[in-house]
Amino acid sequence: MSMLALLFFSVISSAQDWDFGSDNYETKRHNLGVELGVGGTGDFSIDVGFRWQMNLHEFVSWDVLTLKALVAPEHFTETITPQLMTGIRLNSPQFLGISAYLLGRGGYGRWIDAETGGFRFEIGTGLNVTKHISVGYAYDQQKSNEFKMKYNAFRIDFLF
């Protein structure tokens, strides 16, 4: 049992240094990202998020955990909506150093002021401008018994 635990922790500790063996592809196995979005839910809204990304393949990654907050600045305290999601991100092959991405996430969101929450999903698409910066569009929707909220946003992501 202790040998299995030792193997497990040695694999986890070295996972950061893995690459996938492709000649033109070199990346870390795990990344952290910051997402900033500007859009609307009927009112001008912004979202800020942090995500842990696990790269499964050159073109496929898993957003293991995404923690975000959506808020309309004009009604700040009444509109805070934290979100916890997981999902898949698909990347296209690069052309001139730029690739496209498509993402889908699902999880839970809570509207604090209304004291209600429910299932939330997000879909998005955009361009990976560099290895560490992407820009795109995201559509986010949350539904509970008491309300339904839709959010469209322009988003910029920073990957570390």
N, C-alpha and C positions, 0 to 999 in steps of 0.2 A: 504494500500500500504506500509506504513512504517513497519507494522508487517511482511509482506512478505520480505522486505529488511532485517529486523533484523534476520529473520529465515535463509535467504540465507547466510548472512555474518557469522552467528554462525556455520552453517554447513561447510562453507569453512574454517573457522579458526580451526575447530576441525578435519578436514579431515586427517590431517597429522598423527593423532593418531589411525586411524581406522585399524582394522585387519579383516580378513575374516572368523573368527570363526573356522577354521580347527584346529584340535588338534596339528598337527605338522607344521603348517604354521603360521608364524607371520611376518608381514612386514608393512611398512608404506604405506599409500595410494598414496603418491607422492614421487618420488626420482629424484635426479639430477645425471647425469652421465657425465663422460669424456671419450672420445674414442680416441685412438691413433692407427694409422695404418701405415704399411710399405708395399709397393708393387710397381706396375709398370703400366705405361700407354704407354710403349715403352721406356721411361726413368724411372730411379729410382724416385719414388714419395712417399710422406708422406701425411697423412691427420690427422687433429686434429679437434675434434668435441665436442660439448656440447649438452646435451639433457635433456629434462624434460619428465619424464616417469610417467604415471598414471597407477597404478595397478588396473585392472578391476576385476580380479579373480586370484586365486592361479596360474593358468597356462596361463593367458592372460594379457598383458599390452599394453597400447597405448603409443607410442612415440609421444607425443602431438606436440612437437617442437624439431627439431634437426637442429642445426646450425653448419656447418662444413666448413673447408677450405682445399682444395687439392692443392698441389704444388710439382713441381719437383725442388729440391734444386739447381741443376746445372743451371737452367734457371729460377731462383726465380721470378723475376719481370714479366717475360713473361707468366708464367703458373699459376698464382694465380686464383683459381676457387672457390669462395664461393658458398655454397649450403644451401638451406632451405627446409627441408623435414618433413613429418609426416608419421607414419606407425604403424604397429602392430608387436608385439613380442610375440611368443608362447614358453612356457617352458614345458618341460617334467616333469613327476614325478622324484623325487630324487632317486638315487641308490648310496649307499655308500657316501652320502653327496654331490654328483655331479649330475647336471641335464644338459640336452641339450637344446639348443634354436634354433629357426628359426625366422628370421625377414624379413620383407618386408616394404620398404618405397618408397614414391614418392614425388616429389616436383619440385623445380626450381633450376637450377644452372646457374652461369654466368661466362664466361671466360672473365676476365677484359681486358686483352691485346688485344684480338680480338674484343672486344666490342660486344659480342654476347652471347646469353643465350637461354635456352630452358628446356624442360622437362627432368627430371633426375629421375632414379629409382635405388634402391639398394636392393639386396637380400643377406642374410648371414646366416651362421650357425656356431655353436660352442658349447662350454661347459661352464656352470656356475660353475667355480672351487670352489668358495666360495659364500657367500651371497653378497659380494661386488666386486668380480673380475670374469670376464669372458674372454675367449680367443676364437678366431675363425677366419673364413675366410669371406670376403665380396667381392661381385662383384658389381660394380657401373658402370652405363652407362648414358651418357648424349648425347642428340641429339638436334641439331638445324638445320636451313636451311644451315648454312655454314660448320658445322663440326659434327663429331660423335666421342665421346671419350669413351674408355673402361678402367676400372681400376680394378685390382685384388689386394687384400691386405690381409696380416695377421693383425689381429686387437686384441688389448687388451682394455677392458672396465673396468672402475672403477665406481661403483655405490655408491652414498652417501645418 
